[in-house]
Amino acid sequence: MSLNNIFQFLTPRDKTFFPLFEQASSNLVLLAATLHEAVNLPTNERTELLLKVEELEQNGEEITRKTNLELSRNFITPFDREDIYSLISSIDTVCGNLNGAASRMKLYHVDKITKSIRKLTEINLEACQSIDVAVRELRSFSKIKNITDACTKINKLESKSDNVYDKAVAELFENETDAKNIIKYKEVLSVLESATDKCKHAASVLESIAVKHS
């Protein structure tokens, strides 16, 4: 039995942080799913869901606040304090980026949703679902491969997102003549692509935690 395993055996089962991690990842998946659903609806049915995205982002911020508060209160944590902070912060950052995309759609009146925007929200949803899978394996660390497999999938999705983004921007400059439309669509595309980058960062944090406890 490794020293890490011995330490985990002797440490009391955490009842504080794991539920918060899982709340954060569940909220993230719901937010990503709501955004993806919104961009697949007609314009007049989209507003309510975009507002729900904002509400879910605020929920995520509250979970992050609670986690950081518990860090200040608890001497014993299930793994390194820095890793806990990095994990919850990275999930919160993905929420922020996805809400940023929703906000831009509202502010810039992006009524016509392109195939590229729909594809990027779909990719982000898949990446967020993989984050949730990996987070739920942290309770026991009994299936490290499930964590690394989920992180590998996120990395592949991030590469796919880059390709979709590059192609979409190229087509935008080639086909769009209205400078305002170029700016507002590129803004939405950019923040969606950035969200997938942040998913990749969350995956790196999860992989690092998994390696330390394998």
Backbone hydrogen bonds in HBPLUS format (Angstrom, degrees):
<---DONOR---> <-ACCEPTOR-->    atom                        ^
c    i                          cat <-CA-CA->   ^        H-A-AA   ^      H-
h    n   atom  resd res      DA  || num        DHA   H-A  angle D-A-AA Bond
n    s   type  num  typ     dist DA aas  dist angle  dist       angle   num
A0006-ILE N   A0002-SER O   2.95 MM   4  6.27 154.2  2.01 149.7 157.3     1
A0007-PHE N   A0003-LEU O   2.86 MM   4  6.08 161.7  1.90 150.6 155.4     2
A0008-GLN N   A0004-ASN O   2.90 MM   4  6.17 159.7  1.94 150.1 155.7     3
A0009-PHE N   A0005-ASN O   2.92 MM   4  6.10 148.9  2.02 141.9 150.5     4
A0010-LEU N   A0006-ILE O   3.02 MM   4  6.28 150.9  2.11 148.8 156.0     5
A0011-THR N   A0007-PHE O   2.89 MM   4  6.03 136.6  2.08 145.8 158.1     6
A0020-LEU N   A0017-PHE O   3.02 MM   3  5.09 116.5  2.43  98.3 114.3     7
A0021-PHE N   A0017-PHE O   2.84 MM   4  6.19 156.6  1.89 158.4 165.7     8
A0022-GLU N   A0018-PHE O   2.96 MM   4  6.17 164.4  1.99 154.6 158.4     9
A0023-GLN N   A0019-PRO O   2.87 MM   4  6.05 146.9  1.98 141.0 150.5    10
A0024-ALA N   A0020-LEU O   2.93 MM   4  6.10 156.5  1.98 145.9 152.2    11
A0025-SER N   A0021-PHE O   2.92 MM   4  6.26 159.0  1.97 151.7 157.0    12
A0026-SER N   A0022-GLU O   2.91 MM   4  5.93 155.2  1.98 141.4 148.7    13
A0027-ASN N   A0023-GLN O   2.92 MM   4  6.01 160.5  1.96 145.4 151.1    14
A0028-LEU N   A0024-ALA O   2.97 MM   4  6.15 148.9  2.07 140.0 148.9    15
A0029-VAL N   A0025-SER O   3.01 MM   4  6.26 157.7  2.06 145.5 150.0    16
A0030-LEU N   A0026-SER O   3.00 MM   4  6.27 163.6  2.02 151.4 155.9    17
A0031-LEU N   A0027-ASN O   2.89 MM   4  6.09 155.0  1.96 147.0 154.1    18
A0032-ALA N   A0028-LEU O   2.93 MM   4  6.18 167.4  1.95 154.4 157.1    19
A0033-ALA N   A0029-VAL O   2.84 MM   4  6.00 157.6  1.89 151.0 157.7    20
A0034-THR N   A0030-LEU O   2.90 MM   4  6.01 151.5  1.98 143.5 151.2    21
A0035-LEU N   A0031-LEU O   2.98 MM   4  6.26 158.3  2.03 152.1 157.5    22
A0036-HIS N   A0032-ALA O   2.99 MM   4  6.19 159.4  2.04 144.8 150.7    23
A0037-GLU N   A0033-ALA O   2.88 MM   4  6.05 153.5  1.95 143.7 151.4    24
A0038-ALA N   A0034-THR O   2.90 MM   4  6.07 152.7  1.97 143.5 151.3    25
A0039-VAL N   A0035-LEU O   3.12 MM   4  6.44 157.2  2.17 152.4 156.0    26
A0040-ASN N   A0037-GLU O   3.13 MM   3  5.30 149.6  2.23 103.3 112.6    27
A0041-LEU N   A0038-ALA O   3.14 MM   3  5.39 161.9  2.18 114.4 115.2    28
A0045-GLU N   A0042-PRO O   2.98 MM   3  5.49 156.5  2.04 117.4 125.0    29
A0046-ARG N   A0043-THR O   3.21 MM   3  5.25 164.4  2.24 107.8 112.4    30
A0050-LEU N   A0046-ARG O   3.08 MM   4  6.35 156.0  2.14 155.8 163.4    31
A0051-LEU N   A0047-THR O   2.99 MM   4  6.26 149.3  2.08 151.6 159.9    32
A0052-LYS N   A0048-GLU O   3.03 MM   4  6.31 141.0  2.19 135.8 146.9    33
A0053-VAL N   A0049-LEU O   2.95 MM   4  6.30 144.7  2.08 145.5 154.6    34
A0054-GLU N   A0050-LEU O   3.33 MM   4  6.66 152.9  2.41 138.5 144.0    35
A0055-GLU N   A0051-LEU O   3.09 MM   4  6.44 153.0  2.16 143.6 150.9    36
A0056-LEU N   A0052-LYS O   2.87 MM   4  6.16 155.9  1.93 151.8 158.0    37
A0057-GLU N   A0053-VAL O   2.92 MM   4  6.19 146.3  2.04 146.0 155.7    38
A0058-GLN N   A0054-GLU O   3.09 MM   4  6.40 149.3  2.19 144.0 151.6    39
A0059-ASN N   A0055-GLU O   2.99 MM   4  6.36 145.8  2.11 141.7 151.6    40
A0060-GLY N   A0056-LEU O   2.94 MM   4  6.24 153.8  2.01 144.8 151.2    41
A0061-GLU N   A0057-GLU O   3.02 MM   4  6.36 149.8  2.11 142.9 150.8    42
A0062-GLU N   A0058-GLN O   3.05 MM   4  6.33 149.8  2.15 144.0 151.7    43
A0063-ILE N   A0059-ASN O   2.99 MM   4  6.35 152.7  2.07 150.2 157.7    44
A0064-THR N   A0060-GLY O   2.97 MM   4  6.21 158.0  2.02 149.1 155.1    45
A0065-ARG N   A0061-GLU O   2.91 MM   4  6.16 154.4  1.98 143.8 150.9    46
A0066-LYS N   A0062-GLU O   2.94 MM   4  6.20 159.8  1.99 148.5 153.3    47
A0067-THR N   A0063-ILE O   2.93 MM   4  6.16 156.1  1.99 147.9 154.6    48
A0068-ASN N   A0064-THR O   2.98 MM   4  6.23 165.4  2.00 153.8 157.0    49
A0069-LEU N   A0065-ARG O   2.94 MM   4  6.12 147.4  2.04 144.3 154.0    50
A0070-GLU N   A0066-LYS O   2.92 MM   4  6.19 154.3  1.99 147.6 154.1    51
A0071-LEU N   A0067-THR O   2.97 MM   4  6.28 143.7  2.10 143.9 154.6    52
A0072-SER N   A0068-ASN O   3.24 MM   4  6.53 142.7  2.39 137.3 145.5    53
A0072-SER N   A0069-LEU O   3.11 MM   3  5.24 125.0  2.43  96.3 109.8    54
A0073-ARG N   A0069-LEU O   3.19 MM   4  6.48 128.1  2.47 136.2 150.2    55
A0073-ARG N   A0070-GLU O   3.09 MM   3  4.92 133.8  2.31  92.0 105.1    56
A0074-ASN N   A0070-GLU O   2.90 MM   4  5.91 151.1  1.99 156.2 160.6    57
A0083-ASP N   A0080-ASP O   3.04 MM   3  5.22 122.7  2.38  99.0 113.3    58
A0084-ILE N   A0080-ASP O   3.03 MM   4  6.42 152.9  2.10 151.2 159.3    59
A0085-TYR N   A0081-ARG O   2.96 MM   4  6.26 165.3  1.98 153.7 157.1    60
A0086-SER N   A0082-GLU O   2.92 MM   4  6.09 158.9  1.96 142.3 148.7    61
A0087-LEU N   A0083-ASP O   2.84 MM   4  5.93 158.0  1.89 147.3 153.0    62
A0088-ILE N   A0084-ILE O   3.07 MM   4  6.24 179.0  2.07 157.2 157.2    63
A0089-SER N   A0085-TYR O   2.97 MM   4  5.93 153.1  2.04 144.0 152.4    64
A0090-SER N   A0086-SER O   2.91 MM   4  5.92 151.4  1.99 140.4 147.9    65
A0091-ILE N   A0087-LEU O   3.13 MM   4  6.39 156.9  2.18 151.3 156.7    66
A0092-ASP N   A0088-ILE O   3.08 MM   4  6.20 157.4  2.13 140.3 146.9    67
A0093-THR N   A0089-SER O   2.90 MM   4  6.11 145.7  2.02 143.6 153.0    68
A0094-VAL N   A0090-SER O   3.18 MM   4  6.46 151.3  2.27 142.1 148.1    69
A0095-CYS N   A0091-ILE O   3.14 MM   4  6.49 162.7  2.17 150.3 154.6    70
A0096-GLY N   A0092-ASP O   2.96 MM   4  6.24 154.0  2.03 144.7 152.0    71
A0097-ASN N   A0093-THR O   2.99 MM   4  6.28 151.8  2.07 147.8 154.4    72
A0098-LEU N   A0094-VAL O   2.99 MM   4  6.26 165.9  2.01 158.6 161.8    73
A0099-ASN N   A0095-CYS O   2.91 MM   4  6.10 158.5  1.96 151.4 157.9    74
A0100-GLY N   A0096-GLY O   2.87 MM   4  5.98 139.6  2.03 134.0 146.0    75
A0101-ALA N   A0097-ASN O   3.02 MM   4  6.41 142.8  2.16 144.5 153.2    76
A0102-ALA N   A0098-LEU O   3.15 MM   4  6.50 158.3  2.20 144.5 149.8    77
A0103-SER N   A0099-ASN O   2.80 MM   4  6.04 158.6  1.85 152.3 158.4    78
A0104-ARG N   A0100-GLY O   3.04 MM   4  6.19 157.0  2.09 143.3 148.8    79
A0105-MET N   A0101-ALA O   3.06 MM   4  6.32 152.3  2.14 146.1 153.6    80
A0106-LYS N   A0102-ALA O   3.14 MM   4  6.47 150.5  2.23 145.4 152.7    81
A0107-LEU N   A0103-SER O   2.82 MM   4  6.04 176.0  1.82 160.3 161.1    82
A0108-TYR N   A0104-ARG O   2.86 MM   4  5.63 163.4  1.88 144.4 149.6    83
A0110-VAL N   A0105-MET O   2.99 MM   5  4.82 159.7  2.03 136.5 142.6    84
A0109-HIS N   A0106-LYS O   3.31 MM   3  5.20 156.2  2.37  98.9 105.7    85
A0111-ASP N   A0109-HIS O   2.96 MM   2  5.58 118.6  2.35 110.1  93.1    86
A0118-ARG N   A0114-THR O   3.15 MM   4  6.50 165.2  2.17 151.5 155.3    87
A0119-LYS N   A0115-LYS O   2.84 MM   4  6.06 154.0  1.91 146.5 154.5    88
A0120-LEU N   A0116-SER O   2.91 MM   4  6.09 157.4  1.96 147.0 152.7    89
A0121-THR N   A0117-ILE O   3.01 MM   4  6.28 154.8  2.07 149.9 156.3    90
A0122-GLU N   A0118-ARG O   3.00 MM   4  6.22 147.8  2.10 142.5 151.7    91
A0123-ILE N   A0119-LYS O   2.89 MM   4  6.18 156.9  1.94 150.6 156.6    92
A0124-ASN N   A0120-LEU O   2.96 MM   4  6.12 160.8  2.00 144.4 149.7    93
A0125-LEU N   A0121-THR O   2.96 MM   4  6.12 150.6  2.05 139.5 147.4    94
A0126-GLU N   A0122-GLU O   3.06 MM   4  6.37 160.6  2.09 150.3 154.4    95
A0127-ALA N   A0123-ILE O   2.96 MM   4  6.23 157.5  2.01 150.1 156.7    96
A0128-CYS N   A0124-ASN O   2.87 MM   4  6.07 157.0  1.92 149.8 155.9    97
A0129-GLN N   A0125-LEU O   2.94 MM   4  6.16 153.2  2.01 148.8 156.3    98
A0130-SER N   A0126-GLU O   3.06 MM   4  6.31 146.8  2.17 142.1 150.7    99
A0131-ILE N   A0127-ALA O   2.99 MM   4  6.34 146.4  2.11 143.2 152.6   100
A0132-ASP N   A0128-CYS O   3.02 MM   4  6.30 156.5  2.08 146.0 151.8   101
A0133-VAL N   A0129-GLN O   3.02 MM   4  6.33 151.5  2.10 142.5 150.0   102
A0134-ALA N   A0130-SER O   3.03 MM   4  6.28 164.5  2.06 149.8 152.9   103
A0135-VAL N   A0131-ILE O   2.88 MM   4  6.09 162.9  1.91 155.4 160.5   104
A0136-ARG N   A0132-ASP O   3.12 MM   4  6.25 156.9  2.17 148.0 152.7   105
A0137-GLU N   A0134-ALA O   3.08 MM   3  5.31 147.0  2.19 103.8 113.8   106
A0138-LEU N   A0135-VAL O   3.08 MM   3  5.44 161.0  2.11 110.4 116.4   107
A0141-PHE N   A0137-GLU O   3.18 MM   4  5.96 156.9  2.24 155.0 161.7   108
A0146-ASN N   A0143-LYS O   3.02 MM   3  5.54 134.7  2.23 109.0 120.1   109
A0147-ILE N   A0144-ILE O   2.95 MM   3  5.23 125.6  2.26 102.5 116.6   110
A0148-THR N   A0144-ILE O   3.01 MM   4  6.43 163.7  2.04 157.1 160.9   111
A0149-ASP N   A0145-LYS O   2.76 MM   4  5.83 156.6  1.81 149.6 156.4   112
A0150-ALA N   A0146-ASN O   3.12 MM   4  6.13 154.9  2.19 133.1 139.7   113
A0151-CYS N   A0147-ILE O   2.98 MM   4  6.25 155.3  2.05 149.6 156.8   114
A0152-THR N   A0148-THR O   2.89 MM   4  6.08 150.6  1.97 143.6 151.6   115
A0153-LYS N   A0149-ASP O   3.02 MM   4  6.29 155.3  2.09 146.4 152.5   116
A0154-ILE N   A0150-ALA O   3.05 MM   4  6.36 152.4  2.13 143.5 150.8   117
A0155-ASN N   A0151-CYS O   3.01 MM   4  6.31 156.2  2.06 148.2 153.9   118
A0156-LYS N   A0152-THR O   3.09 MM   4  6.40 152.2  2.17 146.5 153.7   119
A0157-LEU N   A0153-LYS O   2.91 MM   4  6.18 154.0  1.98 149.2 156.9   120
A0158-GLU N   A0154-ILE O   2.89 MM   4  6.15 147.0  2.00 147.6 156.6   121
A0159-SER N   A0155-ASN O   3.20 MM   4  6.50 152.8  2.28 141.9 147.9   122
A0160-LYS N   A0156-LYS O   3.01 MM   4  6.29 153.9  2.08 145.0 152.6   123
A0161-SER N   A0157-LEU O   2.83 MM   4  6.06 150.7  1.91 145.0 153.2   124
A0162-ASP N   A0158-GLU O   3.04 MM   4  6.33 152.8  2.11 145.3 151.5   125
A0163-ASN N   A0159-SER O   3.18 MM   4  6.51 156.6  2.24 145.7 151.0   126
A0164-VAL N   A0160-LYS O   3.00 MM   4  6.31 161.6  2.03 153.4 158.1   127
A0165-TYR N   A0161-SER O   2.88 MM   4  6.04 164.3  1.91 153.8 158.4   128
A0166-ASP N   A0162-ASP O   2.90 MM   4  6.08 170.0  1.91 153.9 156.5   129
A0167-LYS N   A0163-ASN O   3.06 MM   4  6.16 167.7  2.07 149.2 152.8   130
A0168-ALA N   A0164-VAL O   2.92 MM   4  6.01 157.1  1.97 146.3 153.4   131
A0169-VAL N   A0165-TYR O   2.92 MM   4  6.14 163.2  1.95 159.0 162.3   132
A0170-ALA N   A0166-ASP O   3.04 MM   4  6.19 160.2  2.08 146.2 152.1   133
A0171-GLU N   A0167-LYS O   2.98 MM   4  6.19 160.5  2.02 149.5 154.4   134
A0172-LEU N   A0168-ALA O   2.90 MM   4  6.07 146.4  2.01 141.6 151.7   135
A0173-PHE N   A0169-VAL O   3.02 MM   4  6.29 163.2  2.04 155.0 156.8   136
A0174-GLU N   A0170-ALA O   3.06 MM   4  6.20 143.3  2.20 139.8 150.5   137
A0175-ASN N   A0171-GLU O   2.86 MM   4  5.87 155.6  1.92 149.3 154.3   138
A0176-GLU N   A0172-LEU O   2.92 MM   4  5.39 155.5  1.98 141.5 147.7   139
A0182-ILE N   A0178-ASP O   3.08 MM   4  6.44 154.6  2.14 151.6 159.4   140
A0183-ILE N   A0179-ALA O   3.03 MM   4  6.30 161.1  2.07 150.5 154.5   141
A0184-LYS N   A0180-LYS O   2.99 MM   4  6.25 173.5  1.99 157.0 158.1   142
A0185-TYR N   A0181-ASN O   2.96 MM   4  5.90 165.0  1.98 148.7 153.4   143
A0186-LYS N   A0182-ILE O   2.99 MM   4  5.89 155.0  2.05 141.3 149.2   144
A0187-GLU N   A0183-ILE O   2.98 MM   4  6.12 149.6  2.08 144.8 153.1   145
A0188-VAL N   A0184-LYS O   3.22 MM   4  6.46 160.3  2.26 143.3 147.1   146
A0189-LEU N   A0185-TYR O   2.94 MM   4  6.14 171.1  1.94 155.2 158.0   147
A0190-SER N   A0186-LYS O   2.83 MM   4  5.85 156.1  1.89 144.5 151.6   148
A0191-VAL N   A0187-GLU O   3.09 MM   4  6.31 162.9  2.12 151.6 154.5   149
A0192-LEU N   A0188-VAL O   3.13 MM   4  6.30 151.1  2.21 147.6 155.5   150
A0193-GLU N   A0189-LEU O   2.95 MM   4  6.18 155.3  2.01 148.6 155.5   151
A0194-SER N   A0190-SER O   2.87 MM   4  6.08 151.5  1.95 144.4 153.1   152
A0195-ALA N   A0191-VAL O   3.00 MM   4  6.14 141.2  2.15 133.4 142.8   153
A0196-THR N   A0192-LEU O   3.38 MM   4  6.76 148.2  2.49 140.9 147.1   154
A0197-ASP N   A0193-GLU O   3.20 MM   4  6.59 147.1  2.31 140.9 150.2   155
A0197-ASP N   A0194-SER O   3.07 MM   3  4.91 116.4  2.49  91.1 107.1   156
A0198-LYS N   A0194-SER O   2.96 MM   4  6.33 149.7  2.05 148.2 156.4   157
A0199-CYS N   A0195-ALA O   2.97 MM   4  6.34 139.4  2.14 139.3 150.9   158
A0200-LYS N   A0196-THR O   3.03 MM   4  6.36 149.5  2.12 143.4 150.9   159
A0201-HIS N   A0197-ASP O   3.05 MM   4  6.48 145.0  2.17 141.5 151.3   160
A0202-ALA N   A0198-LYS O   2.98 MM   4  6.30 155.0  2.04 144.7 150.9   161
A0203-ALA N   A0199-CYS O   2.91 MM   4  6.23 149.1  2.00 145.4 154.5   162
A0204-SER N   A0200-LYS O   2.99 MM   4  6.32 146.5  2.10 143.1 151.7   163
A0205-VAL N   A0201-HIS O   3.07 MM   4  6.45 153.1  2.15 149.2 155.8   164
A0206-LEU N   A0202-ALA O   2.98 MM   4  6.27 160.7  2.02 149.3 154.6   165
A0207-GLU N   A0203-ALA O   2.85 MM   4  6.07 158.6  1.90 150.6 156.4   166
A0208-SER N   A0204-SER O   2.98 MM   4  6.13 155.8  2.04 143.7 150.2   167
A0209-ILE N   A0205-VAL O   3.02 MM   4  6.31 157.1  2.08 150.3 156.0   168
A0210-ALA N   A0206-LEU O   2.94 MM   4  6.15 158.4  1.99 147.5 153.9   169
A0211-VAL N   A0207-GLU O   2.88 MM   4  6.11 159.2  1.92 152.8 157.5   170
A0212-LYS N   A0208-SER O   3.14 MM   4  6.33 158.7  2.19 145.4 150.6   171
A0213-HIS N   A0209-ILE O   3.24 MM   4  6.46 133.5  2.47 140.5 151.8   172
A0213-HIS N   A0210-ALA O   3.17 MM   3  5.28 135.8  2.37  97.7 109.7   173
A0214-SER N   A0211-VAL O   3.39 MM   3  5.23 171.2  2.40 102.5 104.9   174
